[in-house]
């Protein structure tokens, strides 16, 4: 086990660099017709040289060499068969991603003034796109069903919000929609049965409630931290659940509850159990954990059989970037964000951020997009489809495997072998009570019992009973919220 921990820690160090080399999202300035990051490569440099490229490639070569050395070291390590399978899976995926980054260095450099020949650009694009197909499947535009859903979603948005944009902007978006020749389809929306209209919570009361929830789960040493940040998150090294001060008093109570299920009872819970099972922090991002976390938000108002996975903002923006060049993508995204919830100034900034995000790995002179964001919708759809078709027993076993450890989707089949190989007291593991859904339903005025929750929400089938002390703590939280 000690060698396994050592090797997975080394892999974790490698995976910390899982981002495009030289990439940063910071301040932007206009350069010719393109918006670029002022810190895109190096401060105070608008153009880069072959020497700069060489330095970046050297960093990637070092990571590839580290992966090679780790693979060779497995021959002499006393890892169990399941541990070796996991390590090899992780190293092979890391290898492929760094090869993709190696090609994308040149494409990123072109955005900051580096001159590429047509032949080289085509070579780097082909390699990058081929590897993207391995990780994230082909373009959305190659999937008729997904394309139709997005076109219908955009048409609905335009039809209902035309008054928010100028006539020429409406014409631009309509021309984009019509260019695909895809008939509109009816999209089934997820129900919003009780959205707590007018219900908000002060940051002081929120901190009180959350502290009581931490006590409910006996999370010793953990605390709620309200900070000047943009998003809810979990800081494991500080044992903090971080909440954005600016959002707490302007975010609907239901939405706060959904985010708590997302951040804590999925991300935190899996991290906690991983420390108990494989003795590793395994900090790297796993897409399917994110997809499951997003699904838990939909389960607040819908049973699993009622859920429909609709095109997300990630899917829509990626589709636009697949079919338009840089400047056209930015213009259409700006119109899209004006139609949603943003004013003129915020829509411009959001469009720029999104354009830079979805055009990563892509040449300045080409269409196509970075398709990592595609995975949010595609795999969430697969998970929802899996749960809708699975038996109660299959669902229950899947949840036990899912929460056992922080494994990537391609490694989940290893859980059974890990259980047989590792000496783990599973009574120490945490499984969510989904207390936020209980609070939500109670505050909605519903009379609920554990049995009824188990009948309507497959996740509650993992909960055999609620102890009297647990029920009492939930009642105390409800009294504070009333």
N, C-alpha and C positions, 0 to 999 in steps of 0.2 A: 504493500500500500504506500510506503514512503516514496518509492520510485515513481509511482503513479502520480502522487501529489506534486513531486518535483517536475515531472514532465508536463503535466497539465498547467502548472504555473508558467513554465517556459512558453507553452503554446499561447497562454493568455497574454504574455508579454508581446508575442508576435502579432496577435490579433488586435492589440491596441492601435496598431497602425493601419487598421482596415478603413482607410479613407483615401481619397485621391491624393497622391503626393502633391504637396505645395498648395493644397486647397484650404481656403479659409473664407468664412463669411463675415465680413466686417464692413468697412466704409466703402462706398462706391463713388466713382467719378466717371464722367462722360469722356470717352476717348474715341474720336471719329464718330461712327454711328453706333458703337458698341459700349454698353456699360460694363466696366471691369472693376474688380476689387482693387482698391489702392494697395492692399497687402497681398495681392494675388500670388506673387512670387516673392519679391523682396521689396522692402520699402524704398521709395524714391527711384524705382526702376520701372520704366514703361516698356522697355524691350529687354529680352533676355538673350543670352549667348549660348553657344555650344558648350562652354565650360559649365554654365549653370545647369544645363540639361544633364551633363555628365555627372555632376554632383548628385543630382536627384536619382539618376539611374543607379548610382553606386549604393545608395541607401536601400533600394529595392533588391539589388543583387546580394547585399548582406543578409536581408531577410530570407531570400531564397536559399542562401547557403546555410543559414540557421535551420531551416526546415529540412534540408538535406542531411545535416549532421544529426538532427533528432531522429530522422528515419533510420539512419545507420545505427544509432545507439540502441534501437529497439532489439537488435539481435542479441545483445548481451544483457538486457534488462530482465528482471524476474517478474514481469507483469503477467497477470492472469490473462487468459484468452480474451475475455470481454474488455479488459482494460486496453489491451493491444488493439482490438478492433476500434475502440473509441478514438484512441490516439491517431491511428492511421486515417480514419475518416476525417478528423479535424485537420491533420497535416495536408491531406490531399486537397481539401477545399481551400485551405490557406494558400497552397502553391498556385492553384488556378487563379485565385483572386489577385495575387501579386503579379502574375503574368499579364493579367488584364490591366493592372495599374501601369505596368511597364510600357504598354502601348499607349495608354491614355495620357502619359506624361507629355508626349508630343502634341496630342490634341489639346490638352490644357494650355500648353505653352503657346500654341497658335493664337489663343484668345488674348494673350498679352503681347503679341507682336512677333512671335517667332515664325519664320517663313518656312512653310512646308511645300514640297513639290506635290503635284497632283498624284503622282505614283505613290509617294510615301503616305499621303493622307489616306488614300484608298487602302493601303496595306494595314495601317493602324486601325482604321475603322472596321475593316473586315475581321481582324483578330478580336477587337473589343466586342463587336456585336455578336460574334460566334460564341464567345464566353458568356456574354449576357444571356444568350439563349439557353445555355446550360443551367445558369442560376435561376433565371426569372421567366423562362419560356419566351416564345416569340412575341413580336409586337402585338399590341391590342388590335391594330388595324388588320391583322391577319385572322382575327377571331370575329366572325360575323355577329354572333350573339352579343359579345361585349361591345362592339362598335355600335350596334343598334340601341343598346341600353344607354350609352353615353350620348348619342345623337338625340334620343328622346328626352333625356334629362336636360340637355342644353336647350332644346326647343321649348320644354315646359317652363324652364327658368326665364327664357326670353319672353314668352307669351304673357307670363304673369307679372313681369317687372320692367316692361319696356319704358315706363315713365321715369326710370332711374338713369337712363342714358340718353345721349343725343341721337337724332335720327340717323346720322351717318354711321354711328357706332352700331346701332341696331342692324343696319344694312350690312355692315362688315361681318357681324356674327351670323346673320341669316345666310349670307353668301357662303360662309365656312360650312354651316350645317348642310346647305343644299348641295355643296360640291361633292358630297359622298353618295347622293342619290339613294339614301336609306330611308324607307318608309317609317313613320313614327309608330311606336308601339306604346301600349298602356303599361305603366310601371306601377306595381302594387307597393304602396308605401306601408311602412311599419306603423302600427297604431301608437298613439300617445294618449293613453287612457286617463291619466291624471298628472298634469305637469306642474303642480304646485304653483299656479299662477299667483304672483305677488309674494311668494314665500322666499325670503332671503334670511341670512343669518349673519350677525355681527362677528368680526374676527375674534373678539373676546369670548363670545359664547361658543364659537366654533372650536377654539382652543380647549375650552372646558370639556366639550362633548368628545373631542378627539382623545383627550387625556383619559377620559372614562372608557373609551373604546380600547385604548392600549392596555388599560387595567383589565378589561373584559377578557382580552387575549393573553393576559399575563406576560406582556412584552417588557420584561424588566430592562431598565436602562434606556429604553427608547422614548423619544419625546417628539412633540409637534413643534415645528419651527416655521414661523410666518415671516417671510423675507421679501425683499424687493426683487423678485425674479419673474420670469414670464410664465412658467408652467409648474404644475404639481410634479413632484419627483420624490425619489427615495435616496437618501445618502447613507449607504450602509456603514461607511467608515466612521461617521459621526453618530450613527444610530438615530437618524432624524427623518421624519416625514416632513418634507418641505412643501409649503403652500404659498402661492403668490399673493401677497397682501393686496395688490391692486384688483385681483379678481374675486376675492372672497365675498365682498359686500355687493358685487355687481353680478355675481354668478348665481343662477337659479339654484335653490336648495337641492332639487332633484339632480341637477347636473353635478353639483358637488358630491352627492352620494355616488353617482355613477363613476366619477373620477377616483373616488376612494376605493371602490371595488376594483377598478382598473389598475391603479398604482400599487395598492397595498395587498389586496387578497389574490392578486395574480403575481405581479412582479416581486413584491417583498416576500410573499409566501414561498415562491419557488426558490428564491435566493436563500431563505432561512433553511429550508429542507436540504438544499444542496450542501450547506455547511455541515449538516448532520450526517448525510449519506456518503458523499464522495470526498468530504473534508476539503472542498475547494470553493473559492469564491466564484469562479467562472463568470467573470463580469461581462463577457462579450454579449453583444446583441443577438437575439434569436428572433427571426421574423414571426415564427408561428406562435411564440408567446405573446407577441403584440396582437396578433390576429385574435387569439383567444380572449385577451383582455378587452378588445373592442367588442367582441360578441357579448361579454358580460354586461356591457352597457345596454344592449338591446333587450336583454332578459329582464330589465326592470319593468317593462310594460307588456312584453310579449312572451308567450310560451315558446319553446324551441320550434314547435311546429308552425308557429305564426310568423317567424322571422323570415324576411326577405333581404338578401344582401344587395343593396343598391350601389351604383357607381360612387366611389368616394372622390373627394377632392384630389387625392393622389392619382386615381385612375383617369379622371377627366383631364388634369393638367398634363399627364404623360401622353395621353392620346393627342392632344393639341400639338405637343412638341414633336411627336412622331411625324406629323404631317405638314409642319411649317418650319421655315428657317428661324434663326434666332430673333430677328427683329419682328417678324410676323407673329411669332409665339408670344413675345412680350405684349404686343398690341392686343391680341385676342384675350390673353389672360387678364389684362387690365380691364377690358370690357366685362369679362366674366366676374371679376371680383366686385365691380360696381353693381352688378345685378344681384349680388348676394347680400353682404352685410356691411360692406366698407364704403366710406366716402371716397371722393376723388383722390386726395393725397395718400390715404392709406392703401387704396387700390393700386396706385402706381408703385408704391414700395413693395407690396405683396406680390405684384406681378413680376417685378424685378427679381425678388428673392426666389420665387418659384421657377422663373425662367433659368436662372443660374443653377438651381438645384436639378431640374429635369434635363438640362443640357450638359450635365457632367458627362465625361467620356465621349463627347460629341464634338466634331470639328465645327469651327465657326461658319464654314461655308456649306454645311449639310443639314438636312433634316435628320430625323432619328432622335432618340431620347435615352437617358439613363433610366432603366426600367426597374430599379429596386423597388420603387414605390408601387409598382404593379402588384407586387406580392401581397400588399395589405388587403386588397379586395379579393384576389384570386384564392389565396389560401384561407381567408375567412369564409369564403363561399364553400370551400371544400370541407372545412370543419363543421359548418352549419349543416351541410348535406350529410356528413357522417353521423352527426348526432340525431338528425331527423330520421335516419334509416336504422339506427342501432337499437338493440334491445336495451332494457333497463340495466341488465347485468353487464352488458358490454360498455355502456356509458359509465357505470360505476367503476369498473376496472380501469377504464381509460383515465378517469380522473385521478385514481390512485397513482397510475403511472405518470401522468402529467405533473402532478405535484411532488413526485418522488425526488426529482432532481432537475437541474436546469440543463436539459439536453436539447440540442437542435432537432428539428423535425426528422432529419435523416438518421438520428441516433435513438429515437424513442423505442425502437424495437429491442434495444439493448437493456432496457430496464429489468426484464425478467432475469437476465443473466447477472446483472449487477446485484439484484436481490439475493441470488444464490451465492455470489462471490464475496460480497461485502458483509461484514458483521455489523449490522445496524439494528438498534433498538427502535422499531418503528413507532413505539408509543411516544417517542420524543418528537415525532414529526407534527407539524401543524397543518390542519385542513380548515379552510374558511367556514365560518358560520353564515357568511353573507349577511352580516348584521345590518349593513346599510339598506338592503332590500327589505328586511324586517321593519326597520325604522320608517322607511318610505311608505310601506303599506299601512303601518299603524297610523302614521300622520295623515294618510289619505282617508282615514276613517274606516278602514276595513277591519273586520273581525277575522283574525287569522289564527291558525293552529299549525303546528309543525306538520301534522298529517296532510293538511291541505297544501302546504308549501311543497311537500314531497311529491304530491300528486301533479302539481302544475309545473314545477321546476326540477328537472332531473338532477341538478347539482345538490339539492337538499337530501337526496337519497343516501348520500354519504354520511349524513348526520343521524345517528341512531336515536339520540334523545338530547334534550337540552336540560342540563342540571338546574336545580332550583336557584342556585347562586347566579347562574348565567341569566336566567329569566329576570331575576331581581335587578341585575345590573342594567339590562335592557330597559326595564321599566323606569329606572332612575334616569337614564339618558332621555327617554321619551318625556318625562316630567320636566326636564330642563329645557327641551325644545318647544314645549307647548306654550 
